[in-house]
Amino acid sequence: MGIESILVFLIVGAIAGWLAGLIVKGFGFGLIGNMVVGIIGAFIAGFLFPAIGISLGTGVLSAILHATIGAVILLVLIRIVKQA
């Protein structure tokens, strides 16, 4: 993986984490935390969507949407665990 790919990966993760923090109120982890949430969310969605037969397409916008949905799932799970 080249440096450009890594930069795109981090930018998509940061945007997805930030969007997920806006969607799930009360969860913002700063720039690095949002990147981590977005990247983990992308992995969650990457595992979950094919398993249930959902395809969002290709491209950067699709990747951001994909990672954002996964990050929202992650933040909701974190909220549930914190409340338990």
Disulfide bonds with the S-S distance in Angstrom:
none
